[in-house]
Amino acid sequence: MPRKHSSVYSTAPEGLRTRIAGPVAARARQRRHERLFALTQLKPSMRILDVGCGALGLRALEPDLDITGLDARHIADYPGTFIQGEATNLPFEDGAFDLVHCSSVIEHLPRASQIAMAKEIKRVGRGYLVQTPAYSFPIEPHALIPFAHWLPSGPRRVVWERTAVGPWEEVHLLKRHEVAELFGHDPIAERMGPLVKSWTAVRAIP
């Protein structure tokens, strides 16, 4: 029988860590989402592009907004307008959307592609909100492996293959100054106690 995994941490072995981390992550996403309208000046009638939307993405929290989902994979049952495409080459005109939303996606790209993705987000969106896990947080945010992302690539892969579920993926977590370089301003820190858990780059809709 296939093992069931957390919907948030699908690469982490099912167990105590996922049972604890799943609800914590859900609460963090909800708190982050509660700030969306205030941070971005988003209005209900505005157009939104959700980059890396997956099966639902932002639509899971805001089903009534005008959201276009974009993902590199084809999502056959996405409940709304969906376009399959690459975040590094968005198939839209300049300023096509009032807001570009992107949550926990940019870290899955190598640095050169992160630069291209940030340029595209800034090009097609009048405003944007881009969230990414922080490199400084001691728990690797996808497989919940302590300190693994601080290891060199070779040892990190060995730890991943012995500890995580599913195929190896090279994830490039970002430091504060790297997010600032991509978007041209300091990101907002999301903290868990004294530790920064994630960074959010925001440009409010003018």
LUMKOL-973132 format. One line per field, with one value per residue: x negated, y negated, z of N, C-alpha, C in turn; residue in three letters; residue number from 1. Coordinates in Angstrom, 2 decimals, padded with zeros to 5 digits. Atoms other than C-alpha are relative to their C-alpha. Example, Ala and Ser with C-alpha at 12.3 -4.5 7.8 and 13.67 -1.06 7.14 Angstrom:
2
n.x <- (-000.89, 000.82)
n.y <- (001.19, 001.19)
n.z <- (000.00, -000.06)
ca.x <- (-012.30, -013.67)
ca.y <- (004.50, 001.06)
ca.z <- (007.80, 007.14)
c.x <- (-000.90, 000.77)
c.y <- (-001.20, -001.09)
c.z <- (000.00, 000.73)
type <- (ALA, SER)
seq <- (1, 2)
! end
This chain:
206
n.x <- (-000.86, 000.81, 000.05, -000.61, 000.92, -000.56, -000.18, 000.97, 001.36, -000.14, 001.28, 000.42, -000.60, -001.14, 000.36, -000.18, 000.37, -001.05, -001.22, 000.21, 000.29, -001.13, -000.86, 000.78, 000.11, -001.33, -000.27, 000.89, -000.57, -001.20, 000.41, 000.59, -001.07, -000.79, 000.67, 000.12, -000.67, 000.62, 001.36, 000.05, -001.08, -000.84, -001.46, -000.64, -000.25, 001.26, 000.47, 001.13, 000.69, 000.57, 001.10, 000.26, -001.25, -000.32, -001.39, -000.91, 000.74, -000.73, -001.45, -000.52, -000.33, -000.80, -000.61, -000.83, 000.80, 000.32, 001.34, 000.51, 001.04, 001.06, 000.89, 000.78, -000.71, -001.40, -000.93, -001.24, -001.21, 000.08, -001.35, 000.02, 000.90, 001.33, 000.94, 001.24, 001.10, 001.19, 000.07, 001.12, -000.40, -001.46, -000.62, -000.93, 000.53, 000.42, -001.09, -001.25, -000.72, 000.14, 000.86, 000.57, 000.14, 000.86, 000.29, 000.90, 000.31, 001.24, 001.14, 000.16, 000.75, 001.38, 000.11, -000.22, -001.43, -000.64, 000.14, -000.95, -001.35, -000.28, -000.19, -001.29, -001.04, -000.03, -000.44, -001.41, -000.86, 000.11, 000.46, 000.31, 000.31, 000.78, 000.46, 000.94, 000.60, 001.29, 001.16, 000.52, -000.81, 000.79, -000.68, -000.25, -001.45, -000.77, 000.06, 000.10, 001.27, 000.76, 001.32, 000.43, 000.21, 001.26, 001.09, 000.29, -000.97, 000.21, -000.51, -001.43, -000.73, 000.08, -000.92, -001.35, -000.37, -000.13, -000.95, -001.23, -000.83, -000.05, 001.29, 000.83, -000.17, 000.91, -000.76, 000.90, -000.62, 000.53, 000.34, -000.66, 000.60, -000.28, -001.35, 000.09, 000.63, -000.94, -001.17, 000.39, -000.35, 000.05, -001.24, -000.61, 000.35, -001.02, 000.78, -000.48, 000.82, 001.07, 000.56, -000.71, -000.45, -000.12, 000.09, -001.05, 000.26, -001.29, -000.17, -001.42, -000.60, -000.11)
n.y <- (001.20, 001.20, 000.77, 001.32, 001.03, 001.33, 000.75, 001.08, -000.54, -001.28, -000.68, -000.35, -001.24, 000.21, -000.26, 001.08, 001.30, 000.50, 000.27, 001.29, 001.07, 000.28, 001.06, 001.24, 000.61, 000.47, 001.26, 001.04, 000.42, 000.78, 001.33, 000.71, 000.35, 001.06, 001.27, 000.18, 001.20, 001.20, 000.17, 000.20, 000.91, -000.75, 000.16, -001.23, -000.02, 000.02, -001.24, -000.60, -001.15, -000.84, -000.72, -001.23, -000.15, -001.37, -000.41, 001.07, 001.21, 001.10, -000.21, -000.74, 000.97, 001.09, -000.59, 000.95, 001.01, -000.22, -000.58, -000.88, -000.88, -000.39, -001.00, -000.69, -001.24, 000.16, -000.28, -000.23, 000.32, 001.31, 000.55, 001.37, 000.21, -000.58, 000.02, -000.71, 000.84, 000.11, 001.25, 000.80, 000.56, 000.08, 000.30, 001.10, 001.33, 000.80, 000.54, -000.68, -000.33, 000.94, -000.61, -001.33, -000.69, -001.17, -000.51, -001.16, -000.51, 000.49, -000.76, -001.23, 000.32, 000.45, 001.45, 000.72, -000.05, 000.87, 001.37, 000.13, -000.06, 001.28, 001.01, -000.23, 000.38, 001.46, 000.50, -000.22, 000.41, 001.35, -000.30, -001.43, -000.56, -001.22, -000.58, -001.11, -000.38, 000.62, -000.88, 000.04, -000.82, -001.23, -001.19, 000.04, 000.18, -000.91, -001.36, 000.14, -000.57, 001.06, 000.47, -000.63, 000.99, 000.69, -000.86, 000.06, -000.73, -001.45, -000.55, 000.29, -001.00, -001.26, 000.09, 000.02, -001.32, -000.93, 000.49, 000.54, -000.85, 000.51, 000.25, 001.13, 001.28, 001.04, 001.19, 001.12, 000.92, 001.34, 000.86, 001.29, 000.87, -000.55, 000.44, 001.45, 000.20, -000.39, 000.86, 001.40, 000.57, -001.00, -000.75, -000.06, -001.24, -000.75, -000.61, -000.99, 000.39, 000.90, -000.45, 000.35, -001.21, 000.26, 001.38, 000.39, 001.21, 000.60, 001.34, 000.31, 000.43, 001.47)
n.z <- (000.00, 000.03, -001.24, 000.06, -000.45, -000.22, 001.23, 000.00, -000.01, 000.68, 000.08, -001.36, -000.49, -000.90, -001.38, -000.95, 000.57, 000.88, -000.79, -000.66, 000.94, 000.88, -000.55, -000.16, 001.32, 000.40, -000.73, 000.55, 001.28, -000.25, -000.49, 001.14, 000.92, -000.61, 000.27, 001.44, 000.53, -000.58, 000.52, 001.45, 000.43, 000.92, -000.08, 000.47, 001.45, 000.73, 000.61, -000.72, 000.56, -001.06, 000.64, -000.73, -000.75, -000.37, 000.17, -000.41, -000.30, -000.62, 000.17, -001.15, -001.03, 000.57, 001.20, 000.74, 000.67, 001.41, -000.07, 001.05, -000.50, 000.92, -000.55, 001.03, 000.26, 000.37, -001.09, 000.77, -000.75, -000.66, 000.06, 000.48, 001.13, -000.24, 001.12, -000.24, 000.47, -000.84, -000.76, 000.53, 001.30, -000.15, 001.30, -000.19, 000.30, -001.15, -000.80, 000.32, -001.24, -001.12, -001.01, 000.19, -001.28, 000.16, -001.33, -000.13, 001.34, 000.58, -000.54, 000.77, 001.21, -000.21, -000.15, 001.26, 000.28, -001.00, 000.51, 001.11, -000.54, -000.68, 001.04, 000.62, -000.96, -000.05, 001.31, 000.32, -001.10, -000.55, -001.35, -000.18, -001.31, 000.23, -001.27, 000.14, -001.28, -000.30, -000.12, -001.37, -000.91, -000.14, 000.50, 001.44, -000.03, 000.86, -000.54, -001.46, -000.46, -000.67, 000.44, 001.25, 001.05, -000.24, 000.46, 001.44, 000.80, -000.04, -001.25, -000.14, 000.78, -000.72, -001.12, 000.56, 000.52, -001.11, -000.99, 000.58, 000.84, 001.36, 000.65, -000.41, 000.68, -000.46, -000.37, -000.23, -000.96, 000.16, -001.12, 000.10, 001.00, 001.32, 000.34, 000.24, 001.30, 001.04, 000.12, -000.11, -001.31, -001.07, -000.20, -001.32, -000.70, -000.74, -001.08, -000.94, -001.14, 000.42, 001.27, 001.22, 000.68, 001.43, 000.49, 000.94, 000.77, 000.33, 000.60, -000.04, 001.26, -000.04)
ca.x <- (000.00, -001.44, -002.57, -000.65, -002.65, -001.95, -000.52, -003.03, -006.10, -005.70, -009.43, -009.67, -009.16, -005.78, -006.22, -006.54, -008.28, -005.56, -002.77, -004.29, -005.45, -002.29, 000.02, -002.77, -003.28, 000.46, 000.75, -002.25, -000.68, 002.60, 000.88, -001.07, 002.08, 003.90, 001.34, 001.67, 004.16, 002.51, -001.01, -000.16, 002.85, 004.69, 008.38, 010.89, 011.41, 007.72, 005.98, 003.50, 000.92, 000.03, -003.38, -004.05, -000.41, -000.41, 003.01, 004.55, 002.02, 003.51, 006.93, 007.25, 007.40, 009.07, 011.35, 013.33, 010.42, 009.44, 006.45, 004.54, 002.49, -000.85, -002.97, -005.71, -003.61, -000.22, 002.49, 005.51, 007.97, 006.89, 010.18, 009.80, 007.66, 004.43, 001.38, -001.49, -004.73, -008.11, -008.58, -011.78, -009.89, -006.35, -004.06, -002.48, -002.89, -004.52, -002.22, 000.38, 001.32, 002.00, 000.22, -002.14, -001.98, -004.62, -005.02, -007.96, -008.94, -012.01, -014.30, -013.77, -015.70, -019.46, -020.78, -020.82, -017.20, -016.26, -017.55, -015.51, -012.41, -012.65, -012.99, -009.91, -007.84, -008.78, -008.02, -004.52, -003.23, -002.46, -002.97, -004.24, -004.54, -007.24, -007.83, -010.74, -012.14, -015.18, -018.57, -019.37, -016.54, -018.11, -015.50, -015.52, -011.99, -011.03, -012.20, -012.51, -016.14, -018.03, -021.03, -021.07, -020.85, -024.03, -026.09, -027.93, -025.93, -027.53, -027.02, -023.61, -022.51, -023.70, -021.75, -018.67, -018.71, -019.08, -016.51, -013.94, -011.17, -011.24, -013.97, -016.81, -016.25, -018.87, -017.16, -018.81, -017.58, -018.12, -019.82, -018.45, -020.96, -020.27, -016.54, -017.38, -019.62, -016.90, -014.15, -016.06, -014.94, -015.13, -012.57, -010.23, -011.31, -008.82, -010.06, -009.60, -010.76, -014.17, -014.80, -013.88, -011.81, -011.18, -011.64, -008.92, -009.71, -006.82, -006.11, -002.75, -000.42, -000.70)
ca.y <- (000.00, -003.44, -005.53, -008.67, -011.86, -015.34, -017.50, -020.16, -017.98, -015.27, -014.52, -014.11, -010.65, -010.45, -010.69, -013.05, -015.79, -015.99, -015.79, -018.78, -020.75, -020.41, -022.42, -024.93, -025.52, -025.84, -028.50, -030.37, -030.39, -031.64, -034.47, -035.37, -035.35, -037.60, -040.30, -039.91, -042.71, -045.19, -044.55, -044.63, -047.01, -044.29, -044.93, -042.12, -043.15, -043.03, -040.41, -038.03, -035.64, -032.77, -031.48, -027.86, -027.41, -023.61, -022.02, -025.07, -027.56, -030.94, -029.82, -027.52, -030.60, -033.07, -031.11, -034.21, -036.33, -036.69, -034.33, -032.84, -029.83, -029.10, -026.02, -024.17, -021.00, -020.59, -020.76, -019.16, -019.86, -023.39, -025.14, -028.25, -029.79, -027.83, -028.23, -025.80, -027.75, -028.57, -031.19, -032.33, -033.23, -034.29, -034.36, -037.73, -041.37, -043.90, -044.85, -042.25, -041.59, -043.80, -041.32, -038.40, -035.96, -033.27, -031.08, -028.72, -028.34, -030.42, -028.31, -025.35, -027.13, -027.63, -031.15, -032.19, -031.07, -032.85, -036.08, -035.49, -034.60, -037.75, -039.91, -038.30, -038.74, -042.42, -042.81, -041.33, -042.49, -046.03, -044.60, -041.31, -039.15, -036.47, -034.23, -031.82, -029.79, -031.30, -029.64, -030.61, -028.51, -025.32, -022.86, -022.12, -023.19, -020.48, -017.21, -018.53, -017.40, -019.44, -021.37, -019.40, -022.50, -023.87, -020.95, -020.97, -019.52, -016.05, -015.30, -016.96, -014.56, -011.57, -012.75, -013.43, -010.01, -008.26, -010.37, -011.90, -010.37, -010.67, -011.67, -014.03, -017.68, -020.41, -023.25, -026.67, -028.38, -032.12, -034.46, -037.92, -039.74, -037.35, -038.11, -041.82, -041.55, -039.80, -042.30, -045.50, -045.97, -044.24, -041.46, -041.12, -038.53, -035.92, -034.69, -031.65, -032.89, -034.52, -032.69, -033.86, -031.13, -032.78, -035.94, -037.82, -040.34, -042.76, -045.57, -047.17, -047.83, -051.53)
ca.z <- (000.00, -000.90, 002.02, 002.77, 003.13, 004.35, 001.57, 002.57, 003.11, 000.48, 000.47, 004.25, 005.80, 007.53, 011.27, 014.21, 012.22, 009.58, 012.17, 013.97, 010.96, 008.86, 011.14, 011.87, 008.15, 007.57, 010.28, 008.85, 005.38, 006.81, 008.71, 005.57, 003.50, 005.96, 005.12, 001.35, 000.71, 003.09, 001.79, -001.92, -002.03, -003.94, -004.68, -005.33, -008.99, -009.92, -012.07, -010.43, -011.86, -009.50, -010.62, -009.70, -008.71, -008.53, -008.09, -006.35, -005.02, -004.13, -005.40, -002.39, -000.16, -002.54, -004.91, -005.94, -007.15, -010.82, -010.71, -013.63, -012.62, -014.26, -013.71, -015.58, -015.29, -016.89, -014.20, -015.87, -013.06, -012.07, -011.21, -013.36, -016.08, -016.36, -018.59, -018.75, -018.98, -017.50, -014.80, -016.53, -019.73, -018.85, -021.92, -021.09, -022.06, -019.77, -016.90, -017.89, -014.26, -011.28, -009.02, -009.49, -006.58, -006.06, -002.98, -002.33, -005.99, -006.78, -004.56, -006.91, -009.68, -010.04, -009.54, -013.22, -013.58, -010.32, -011.86, -015.02, -013.01, -010.86, -013.99, -015.52, -012.36, -012.21, -015.93, -016.08, -012.68, -011.57, -008.09, -006.73, -003.64, -003.75, -000.72, -000.32, 002.61, 004.32, 003.98, 007.58, 009.09, 010.48, 009.16, 005.43, 004.48, 001.99, 003.56, 007.14, 007.46, 010.08, 008.69, 005.40, 003.20, 004.79, 003.48, 000.12, -002.74, -002.67, 001.04, 000.90, -001.80, 000.23, 003.28, 001.15, -000.52, 002.83, 004.68, 002.32, 000.23, -003.55, -006.01, -005.18, -006.01, -005.82, -003.96, -003.82, -000.65, -000.52, 001.91, 002.67, 000.47, -002.43, -002.31, -002.10, -005.16, -007.16, -006.42, -005.68, -002.06, 001.31, 001.83, 004.78, 007.36, 008.56, 011.94, 014.09, 017.47, 016.95, 013.65, 010.16, 008.52, 005.17, 003.12, 001.25, -001.47, -002.03, -004.43, -003.74, -006.66, -007.55)
c.x <- (-000.89, 000.05, 000.66, -000.98, 000.75, 000.14, -000.99, -001.41, 000.00, -001.32, -000.55, 000.65, 001.13, -000.40, 000.19, -000.30, 001.10, 001.28, -000.11, -000.08, 001.19, 000.92, -000.73, -000.10, 001.33, 000.34, -000.86, 000.53, 001.23, -000.34, -000.58, 001.09, 000.85, -000.60, -000.03, 000.57, -000.66, -001.38, 000.00, 000.98, 000.89, 001.47, 000.67, 000.18, -001.27, -000.40, -001.27, -000.57, -000.65, -001.05, -000.37, 001.20, 000.24, 001.49, 000.99, -000.72, 000.86, 001.51, 000.61, 000.45, 000.92, 000.69, 000.79, -000.79, -000.27, -001.45, -000.26, -001.13, -001.01, -000.91, -000.75, 000.64, 001.44, 000.88, 001.39, 001.24, -000.12, 001.34, 000.03, -000.91, -001.39, -000.83, -001.24, -001.15, -001.11, -000.05, -001.12, 000.32, 001.52, 000.65, 001.04, -000.69, -000.42, 001.22, 001.34, 000.85, -000.20, -000.97, -000.51, -000.26, -000.84, -000.45, -000.85, -000.26, -001.42, -001.23, -000.24, -000.79, -001.44, -000.09, 000.28, 001.49, 000.79, -000.03, 001.01, 001.44, 000.38, 000.25, 001.37, 001.16, 000.14, 000.52, 001.51, 000.95, -000.21, -000.46, -000.31, -000.16, -000.65, -000.56, -000.93, -000.58, -001.40, -001.10, -000.46, 000.80, -000.61, 000.65, 000.23, 001.51, 000.82, 000.04, -000.16, -001.25, -000.81, -001.37, -000.42, -000.34, -001.27, -001.20, -000.31, 000.91, -000.16, 000.50, 001.49, 000.83, 000.00, 000.99, 001.45, 000.44, 000.17, 001.15, 001.35, 000.74, 000.02, -001.37, -000.70, 000.34, -000.98, 000.79, -000.98, 000.69, -000.75, -000.29, 000.64, -000.58, 000.24, 001.41, -000.01, -000.61, 000.96, 001.08, -000.29, 000.37, -000.05, 001.34, 000.50, -000.33, 001.23, -000.73, 000.75, -000.85, -001.08, -000.53, 000.86, 000.33, 000.12, -000.14, 001.15, -000.37, 001.34, -000.20, 001.51, 000.47, 000.16, 001.42)
c.y <- (-001.25, -000.73, -001.35, -001.01, -001.30, -000.71, -001.14, 000.55, 001.38, 000.75, 000.38, 001.32, -000.31, 000.36, -001.23, -001.36, -000.55, -000.31, -001.33, -001.12, -000.35, -001.09, -001.33, -000.73, -000.56, -001.32, -001.14, -000.51, -000.85, -001.40, -000.84, -000.49, -001.15, -001.38, -000.35, -001.31, -001.27, -000.26, -000.43, -001.04, 000.65, -000.27, 001.22, 000.08, 000.14, 001.39, 000.48, 001.15, 000.75, 000.92, 001.22, 000.40, 001.42, 000.28, -001.12, -001.32, -001.04, 000.21, 000.78, -000.94, -001.11, 000.48, -000.99, -001.08, 000.41, 000.47, 000.85, 000.82, 000.32, 001.00, 000.67, 001.33, -000.30, 000.43, 000.14, -000.48, -001.32, -000.71, -001.47, -000.10, 000.50, -000.06, 000.78, -000.82, -000.05, -001.37, -000.91, -000.64, -000.07, -000.48, -001.11, -001.32, -000.70, -000.54, 000.67, 000.29, -001.09, 000.54, 001.35, 000.58, 001.26, 000.45, 001.26, 000.68, -000.35, 000.76, 001.30, -000.22, -000.34, -001.52, -000.77, -000.03, -000.82, -001.45, -000.24, -000.02, -001.32, -001.11, 000.14, -000.38, -001.51, -000.59, 000.12, -000.47, -001.45, 000.08, 001.47, 000.33, 001.35, 000.47, 001.16, 000.36, -000.59, 001.05, 000.12, 000.87, 001.40, 001.28, -000.16, 000.06, 000.95, 001.42, 000.01, 000.68, -001.11, -000.21, 000.53, -001.02, -000.82, 000.82, -000.28, 000.95, 001.52, 000.64, -000.25, 001.02, 001.36, 000.01, 000.07, 001.40, 001.03, -000.38, -000.39, 001.06, -000.61, -000.35, -001.24, -001.23, -001.00, -001.27, -001.09, -001.02, -001.33, -000.69, -001.37, -000.85, 000.52, -000.37, -001.49, -000.29, 000.34, -001.04, -001.48, -000.67, 001.10, 000.72, -000.11, 001.35, 000.58, 000.84, 001.11, -000.15, -000.96, 000.29, -000.46, 001.28, -000.19, -001.48, -000.26, -001.33, -000.55, -001.32, -000.27, -000.49, -001.51, -000.49)
c.z <- (000.00, 001.32, -000.22, 000.58, 000.21, -001.34, -000.11, -000.17, -000.64, -000.12, 001.37, 000.41, 000.98, 001.42, 000.85, -000.62, -000.90, 000.75, 000.73, -001.02, -000.88, 000.53, 000.19, -001.33, -000.46, 000.69, -000.55, -001.33, 000.20, 000.50, -001.14, -000.93, 000.55, -000.24, -001.48, -000.49, 000.52, -000.60, -001.47, -000.51, -001.06, 000.26, -000.63, -001.52, -000.83, -000.50, 000.69, -000.82, 001.16, -000.64, 000.84, 000.83, 000.49, -000.19, 000.34, 000.24, 000.71, -000.07, 001.16, 001.10, -000.50, -001.28, -000.84, -000.72, -001.45, -000.09, -001.24, 000.59, -001.09, 000.69, -001.15, -000.37, -000.42, 001.17, -000.62, 000.73, 000.78, -000.16, -000.43, -001.21, 000.33, -001.28, 000.41, -000.57, 001.02, 000.67, -000.50, -001.33, -000.04, -001.30, 000.08, -000.35, 001.29, 000.74, -000.23, 001.23, 001.04, 001.04, -000.49, 001.39, -000.23, 001.39, -000.07, -001.35, -000.42, 000.49, -000.76, -001.29, 000.34, -000.10, -001.30, -000.34, 001.03, -000.47, -001.12, 000.49, 000.67, -001.02, -000.65, 000.93, 000.05, -001.31, -000.18, 001.10, 000.39, 001.45, 000.10, 001.48, -000.25, 001.33, -000.29, 001.36, 000.17, 000.16, 001.45, 000.97, 000.06, -000.51, -001.50, -000.21, -000.86, 000.56, 001.52, 000.57, 000.66, -000.64, -001.37, -001.08, 000.20, -000.44, -001.46, -000.76, 000.10, 001.28, 000.21, -000.75, 000.71, 001.16, -000.49, -000.41, 001.10, 000.94, -000.59, -000.81, -001.40, -000.53, 000.55, -000.82, 000.59, 000.24, 000.41, 000.91, 000.01, 001.34, -000.22, -001.12, -001.42, -000.46, -000.33, -001.37, -001.14, -000.23, 000.26, 001.31, 001.05, 000.12, 001.43, 000.62, 000.68, 001.04, 000.71, 001.24, -000.48, -001.40, -001.17, -000.75, -001.51, -000.28, -000.95, -000.64, -000.49, -000.71, -000.05, -001.35, 000.03, -000.31)
type <- (MET, PRO, ARG, LYS, HIS, SER, SER, VAL, TYR, SER, THR, ALA, PRO, GLU, GLY, LEU, ARG, THR, ARG, ILE, ALA, GLY, PRO, VAL, ALA, ALA, ARG, ALA, ARG, GLN, ARG, ARG, HIS, GLU, ARG, LEU, PHE, ALA, LEU, THR, GLN, LEU, LYS, PRO, SER, MET, ARG, ILE, LEU, ASP, VAL, GLY, CYS, GLY, ALA, LEU, GLY, LEU, ARG, ALA, LEU, GLU, PRO, ASP, LEU, ASP, ILE, THR, GLY, LEU, ASP, ALA, ARG, HIS, ILE, ALA, ASP, TYR, PRO, GLY, THR, PHE, ILE, GLN, GLY, GLU, ALA, THR, ASN, LEU, PRO, PHE, GLU, ASP, GLY, ALA, PHE, ASP, LEU, VAL, HIS, CYS, SER, SER, VAL, ILE, GLU, HIS, LEU, PRO, ARG, ALA, SER, GLN, ILE, ALA, MET, ALA, LYS, GLU, ILE, LYS, ARG, VAL, GLY, ARG, GLY, TYR, LEU, VAL, GLN, THR, PRO, ALA, TYR, SER, PHE, PRO, ILE, GLU, PRO, HIS, ALA, LEU, ILE, PRO, PHE, ALA, HIS, TRP, LEU, PRO, SER, GLY, PRO, ARG, ARG, VAL, VAL, TRP, GLU, ARG, THR, ALA, VAL, GLY, PRO, TRP, GLU, GLU, VAL, HIS, LEU, LEU, LYS, ARG, HIS, GLU, VAL, ALA, GLU, LEU, PHE, GLY, HIS, ASP, PRO, ILE, ALA, GLU, ARG, MET, GLY, PRO, LEU, VAL, LYS, SER, TRP, THR, ALA, VAL, ARG, ALA, ILE, PRO)
seq <- (1, 2, 3, 4, 5, 6, 7, 8, 9, 10, 11, 12, 13, 14, 15, 16, 17, 18, 19, 20, 21, 22, 23, 24, 25, 26, 27, 28, 29, 30, 31, 32, 33, 34, 35, 36, 37, 38, 39, 40, 41, 42, 43, 44, 45, 46, 47, 48, 49, 50, 51, 52, 53, 54, 55, 56, 57, 58, 59, 60, 61, 62, 63, 64, 65, 66, 67, 68, 69, 70, 71, 72, 73, 74, 75, 76, 77, 78, 79, 80, 81, 82, 83, 84, 85, 86, 87, 88, 89, 90, 91, 92, 93, 94, 95, 96, 97, 98, 99, 100, 101, 102, 103, 104, 105, 106, 107, 108, 109, 110, 111, 112, 113, 114, 115, 116, 117, 118, 119, 120, 121, 122, 123, 124, 125, 126, 127, 128, 129, 130, 131, 132, 133, 134, 135, 136, 137, 138, 139, 140, 141, 142, 143, 144, 145, 146, 147, 148, 149, 150, 151, 152, 153, 154, 155, 156, 157, 158, 159, 160, 161, 162, 163, 164, 165, 166, 167, 168, 169, 170, 171, 172, 173, 174, 175, 176, 177, 178, 179, 180, 181, 182, 183, 184, 185, 186, 187, 188, 189, 190, 191, 192, 193, 194, 195, 196, 197, 198, 199, 200, 201, 202, 203, 204, 205, 206)
! end
